[in-house]
Amino acid sequence: MADRPRVSLDRSGGLHLDDVSVRDVSLVHAEMLTKRRLWMSCYLEGTGVEGDRVTFMITASGNRLVFEVDERPEGTVSVEG
């Protein structure tokens, strides 16, 4: 498990993220910004950077959810994608 990235963001050849995984999260914070838009943050413990996190904007578009990466972690984090 140590060789797997802590954050994986996979587009599988498309424009939109279709597979997101974040391991070892100390806190998940989500906030509805509008009826169709959600902000979500996954805080990463042990990176040595205060408040280190990966954040997403999630928008309802028709019958699907569209994920966009808003912030990437600044600490020492293995990120794939």
Sequence and secondary structure as in RCSB ss.txt:
>XXXX:A:sequence
MADRPRVSLDRSGGLHLDDVSVRDVSLVHAEMLTKRRLWMSCYLEGTGVEGDRVTFMITASGNRLVFEVDERPEG
TVSVEG
>XXXX:A:secstr
 TTS SEEEE TTSSS  EEEE SEEEEEEEESSSSEEEEEEEETTSSSTT EEEEEEEEETTEEEEEEEE   S
S  EE 
